[in-house]
Amino acid sequence: MRLMFVLNGLVPGGAELHTLLLAKSLATHGHLCTMVSLTRGDPMLLGDPPPEICNGNRIYDIGTLLSLSRLIRAHSPQIIVAIEERPLLFASISRHLAGSNAKLVSILHKAYHRTIRERAFHPVYRHVVARVDAMIYVSQNQRKLWEDRGFSPPCSIVIRNGVDLRRFSAHSVIEWRDRTRLQLGFAPNDYVIGLCAHFRPEKNHLQLIDAVRVLRDRGYPVKALLVGSGPTETSVTQYARDSGVLEHTVFAGHQQDVRPYTSAFDIGVLCSRYEAAPLAALEMMAMGLPVVVSNVGGAAEMVLPGETGFLFPAGDTMSLVSSIEMMSDPLKREAFGRAASKFVAANFAVDSMLESYRVFLSELLSEQRRCNL
């Protein structure tokens, strides 16, 4: 197969890393994969071979459409895979301009529109989605959310995110935990609550700061470890200072390899207001960590409440606090962590995910579609 993947840009986000992994896997099976970024981005994610760059830094720029159409003519893909809605819109128009008969597939990792502009373009996106050859979602609940908003592709399938169990495993914790906790200044009895996510408003880091303040007031030796960077990091730091818990909060910044830092967690937390299927939760669970996750998107498909962790209503800080309290017993955390690792291995292995993509795309090209699964 000749495939072209079209991304908004090269940033260290879950959708982008997922796409790079998928393209690399398909290439190892002998398929020709071209990566196209509409804008410039993080040079650390350029990959080998490096992607084509359209440099469409002005949103919805006609020059970007023309650049993408030239790339489609030059590479003659049989399948164009657009990641999220804006690349789908560009790919749809550029495919037409190029006179290409390539199959058009969209992989949607989001569960909502992030900006006013995206919401304004929703009727346009619905029109384009109705004309794709296939739509791939990452959770059943995410698919329902978009269908309720009017997305009606002729063919859709759910392929859940997967974790590389060779990289994310309990052995990682054994290798790094004690050394990392010592380097970060944690005491042996500190109850370390970890959050690994890009600093964006929807990730709701402020809620964890509030939970830490409440738990400290109740006498728990809680510390927060926040891994990641992004536009809201400065405001979250100031909020921790104003809340009186900055000395109990460690900001680790962006890390190319999060495993040493995740190994320092006692439990993992995600406070997101919106998610589709957070890969960070699966990675923490694969490493034998129980998780406490806001019940949004596909979270209920990933966490077994009372067995591998807990779910709490998005925005409900006191429910988050109660869940963290219930995990304060080290023996309970250990039991939940074992169950979490087994659950991920059985249901979210990356090899199974990649094979599902390979089979589906191959069948799509040969018209043997497995739709609406």
C-alpha positions in Angstrom: 0.0 0.0 0.0 1.0 3.6 -0.6 -0.3 5.7 2.3 -0.1 9.4 3.1 -0.7 10.6 6.7 -1.8 14.2 7.1 -1.3 15.9 10.4 -2.0 19.4 11.8 1.6 19.7 12.9 4.5 18.0 14.7 3.9 18.4 18.4 4.5 15.8 21.2 0.9 14.9 21.5 -0.8 11.6 21.7 -2.3 11.8 18.2 1.0 12.7 16.6 3.0 10.0 18.4 0.2 7.5 17.6 0.5 8.4 13.9 4.3 8.1 13.8 4.1 4.7 15.5 1.4 3.5 13.0 3.4 4.7 10.0 6.6 3.1 11.2 4.8 -0.2 11.8 3.2 -0.2 8.3 6.6 0.6 6.8 8.1 -2.5 8.5 5.5 -4.5 6.7 6.7 -3.2 3.3 4.1 -0.4 2.9 5.2 3.0 1.6 4.3 5.8 4.1 4.6 9.5 3.5 4.1 11.9 6.4 2.7 15.4 5.8 2.6 18.2 8.4 0.4 21.2 7.5 2.6 23.3 9.8 6.1 23.2 11.2 6.6 21.7 14.7 8.9 20.0 17.1 12.1 18.9 15.2 12.4 16.0 17.7 9.4 14.4 16.0 10.6 14.7 12.4 11.2 11.0 12.1 13.1 9.2 9.3 12.5 9.9 6.6 11.4 13.4 7.6 7.9 14.5 6.8 6.8 16.9 4.0 6.0 20.3 5.5 3.3 22.4 3.9 4.0 25.3 6.3 0.4 26.4 6.5 0.9 28.6 9.5 -2.0 30.7 8.5 -5.1 28.7 9.3 -7.1 27.6 6.3 -4.6 29.1 3.8 -5.1 28.4 0.1 -1.4 28.0 -0.3 -1.5 25.0 2.1 -4.2 23.4 0.0 -2.2 23.8 -3.2 1.0 22.5 -1.5 -0.9 19.4 -0.2 -2.4 18.8 -3.6 1.0 18.9 -5.3 2.3 16.4 -2.7 -0.7 14.1 -3.5 0.1 14.2 -7.2 3.8 13.6 -6.5 3.4 10.6 -4.2 0.2 9.1 -5.7 -1.1 7.6 -2.4 -3.7 4.9 -2.5 -4.9 5.9 0.9 -4.8 9.3 2.5 -5.1 9.1 6.3 -6.1 12.5 7.9 -5.6 12.9 11.6 -8.3 15.1 13.2 -10.8 17.4 11.4 -8.7 20.2 9.9 -6.3 17.8 8.1 -9.4 15.9 6.9 -10.8 19.1 5.4 -7.5 20.0 3.7 -7.0 16.4 2.5 -10.5 16.2 1.1 -10.2 19.4 -0.9 -6.6 18.8 -2.0 -7.4 15.3 -3.1 -10.0 16.8 -5.4 -7.6 19.4 -6.7 -5.0 16.7 -7.4 -7.5 14.6 -9.3 -6.7 11.7 -7.0 -8.9 8.6 -6.5 -7.1 7.7 -3.2 -9.3 6.4 -0.4 -9.8 9.0 2.3 -9.7 7.8 5.9 -9.9 9.9 9.1 -8.6 8.9 12.5 -10.3 11.0 15.2 -8.6 11.2 18.6 -10.6 14.1 20.0 -13.9 14.0 21.8 -14.9 17.7 21.3 -14.0 20.9 19.4 -11.2 22.7 21.1 -11.7 26.2 19.7 -14.5 28.6 18.6 -13.2 28.3 15.0 -13.5 24.5 15.1 -17.1 24.8 16.4 -17.9 27.3 13.7 -16.6 24.8 11.1 -18.6 21.9 12.5 -21.2 21.9 9.7 -18.4 21.8 7.1 -16.7 18.9 8.9 -20.0 17.0 9.0 -20.3 17.5 5.3 -16.7 16.1 4.7 -17.1 13.3 7.2 -20.2 12.1 5.3 -18.0 11.6 2.2 -15.0 9.9 3.6 -14.3 6.2 2.8 -13.8 5.4 6.5 -13.8 7.0 9.9 -11.7 5.4 12.7 -12.5 6.2 16.3 -10.5 5.3 19.4 -13.4 4.4 21.7 -17.0 3.4 21.5 -18.1 6.3 23.6 -16.2 8.8 21.5 -17.9 7.4 18.4 -21.3 7.9 20.1 -20.4 11.5 21.0 -19.5 12.5 17.5 -22.5 10.6 16.0 -24.8 12.5 18.4 -23.2 15.7 17.0 -24.1 14.7 13.4 -21.1 12.8 12.1 -22.4 10.2 9.8 -19.6 8.5 7.8 -20.5 5.7 5.4 -18.1 3.4 7.2 -16.8 3.6 10.8 -14.8 1.4 13.1 -13.4 1.6 16.6 -9.7 0.7 17.1 -8.7 1.3 20.6 -5.3 2.8 21.5 -2.6 0.3 22.4 0.4 0.3 24.7 3.9 -1.0 24.0 4.1 -3.6 26.8 7.8 -4.0 26.2 8.4 -0.4 27.2 5.7 0.2 29.7 5.8 -2.6 32.2 6.3 -3.2 35.9 10.0 -3.8 35.3 10.3 0.0 34.5 9.1 0.8 38.0 11.6 -1.6 39.5 14.4 0.0 37.5 13.7 3.6 38.1 11.3 4.2 41.1 13.7 4.6 44.0 16.3 6.5 42.1 13.8 9.0 40.6 12.0 9.6 43.9 15.3 10.3 45.5 16.4 12.7 42.7 13.1 14.6 43.0 13.3 14.9 46.7 10.5 12.6 47.8 10.6 10.9 51.2 9.9 7.2 51.4 6.5 7.8 53.1 5.3 10.5 50.6 2.1 9.6 48.8 3.0 10.7 45.3 0.1 11.6 43.0 1.2 11.8 39.4 -0.3 13.5 36.4 1.4 13.1 33.0 -0.2 15.4 30.4 0.4 18.4 28.1 -0.5 21.6 30.0 -3.7 22.7 28.3 -6.9 24.0 29.8 -8.9 20.8 29.1 -6.3 18.8 31.1 -7.5 20.7 34.2 -4.3 20.5 36.2 -5.8 23.0 38.7 -8.1 20.4 40.0 -5.2 18.2 41.2 -3.7 21.2 42.9 -7.1 21.7 44.8 -7.1 18.0 45.7 -3.6 18.2 47.1 -4.5 21.1 49.2 -7.6 19.3 50.7 -5.6 16.1 51.3 -2.7 17.9 53.0 -5.3 19.6 55.2 -6.6 16.2 56.1 -3.1 15.0 57.1 -2.2 12.9 54.1 1.5 13.2 53.1 0.5 13.9 49.6 2.9 15.2 46.9 2.0 16.0 43.3 4.4 15.2 40.4 3.3 16.9 37.1 5.1 15.7 34.0 4.7 17.7 30.8 4.8 21.3 29.5 2.5 23.6 27.7 0.7 27.0 27.7 -1.0 26.6 31.1 2.1 25.6 33.0 2.9 29.1 34.3 -0.7 29.7 35.5 -0.8 26.2 37.2 2.5 27.0 39.0 1.1 30.3 40.2 -2.1 28.6 41.4 -0.1 26.1 43.4 1.8 29.0 45.0 -1.4 30.8 45.8 -2.9 27.6 47.2 0.0 27.1 49.5 1.1 23.7 48.0 3.9 24.7 45.7 6.4 23.2 48.0 4.5 19.9 47.8 4.3 20.0 43.9 7.1 19.0 41.5 6.9 20.3 37.9 9.1 17.9 35.9 8.6 19.6 32.5 8.5 17.9 29.1 10.3 14.5 29.1 11.1 12.5 26.0 10.9 9.4 28.1 8.2 9.7 30.8 8.8 6.2 32.3 11.4 7.2 35.0 9.0 9.9 36.2 5.9 7.7 36.0 7.8 5.1 38.0 7.9 7.6 40.9 4.1 7.8 41.1 2.1 5.9 43.7 -1.0 6.4 41.7 -1.7 8.2 38.4 -4.4 10.8 38.0 -6.1 12.4 35.0 -8.5 15.3 35.7 -9.4 16.1 32.1 -12.6 17.9 31.3 -12.6 16.2 27.9 -10.8 13.1 26.5 -11.3 10.5 23.8 -9.1 7.7 25.1 -6.1 8.9 27.2 -3.1 6.9 26.3 -1.3 8.2 29.5 -3.8 6.3 31.6 -3.1 3.0 29.8 0.7 3.5 30.0 0.5 4.0 33.8 -1.7 1.0 34.2 0.6 -1.1 32.1 3.4 -0.2 34.5 1.4 -1.6 37.4 -0.1 1.7 38.7 -3.7 2.2 39.8 -5.3 5.2 38.2 -8.0 7.8 39.2 -9.5 9.2 36.0 -12.3 11.6 35.2 -15.2 9.8 33.6 -15.1 11.3 30.2 -14.7 9.9 26.6 -13.6 6.3 26.7 -12.4 6.3 30.3 -15.1 3.8 31.3 -13.8 1.4 28.7 -10.3 1.6 30.1 -10.7 1.5 33.9 -12.5 -1.1 36.0 -13.7 0.9 39.1 -12.8 -0.8 42.3 -10.4 -3.2 40.5 -7.8 -1.2 38.5 -8.6 2.3 39.9 -11.5 4.7 40.1 -13.6 7.0 37.9 -14.9 10.3 39.1 -17.3 12.9 37.6 -15.4 15.5 35.6 -14.9 18.6 37.7 -15.9 17.0 41.0 -12.9 17.7 43.2 -14.3 16.1 46.3 -15.0 12.8 44.4 -11.4 13.0 43.2 -10.2 13.5 46.8 -12.3 10.5 48.0 -10.8 8.3 45.3 -7.3 9.3 46.2 -8.1 8.6 49.8 -9.3 5.1 49.0 -6.0 4.4 47.4 -3.9 5.6 50.3 -3.2 2.0 51.5 0.0 0.7 49.9 -1.2 -2.9 49.9 -4.4 -1.9 48.1 -2.4 0.1 45.5 -0.3 -2.9 44.9 -3.3 -5.2 44.3 -5.0 -2.7 42.0 -1.8 -2.1 40.1 -1.4 -5.8 39.4 -4.9 -6.0 38.1 -4.4 -2.9 36.0 -1.3 -4.3 34.3 -3.1 -7.6 33.5 -6.1 -5.7 32.1 -4.1 -3.6 29.8 -2.0 -6.6 28.6 -5.2 -8.4 27.8 -7.1 -5.6 26.1 -4.8 -2.8 25.0 -1.6 -4.3 23.6 0.0 -2.1 20.9 0.7 -5.1 18.6 -3.0 -5.9 18.4 -3.8 -2.3 17.7 -1.3 -2.0 14.9 -2.5 -5.3 13.3 -6.1 -4.1 13.4 -5.1 -0.9 11.5 -3.1 -2.9 9.0 -5.9 -5.4 8.3 -8.5 -2.7 8.1 -6.6 -0.5 5.7 -5.7 -3.4 3.5 -9.3 -4.6 3.4 -10.5 -1.0 2.7 -8.2 -0.8 -0.3 -9.5 -4.1 -1.6 -13.1 -3.1 -0.9 -13.5 -5.8 1.7 -14.7 -3.3 4.3 -15.5 -4.2 7.9 -17.7 -1.2 8.7 -19.5 0.0 11.8 -17.8 -2.4 14.2 
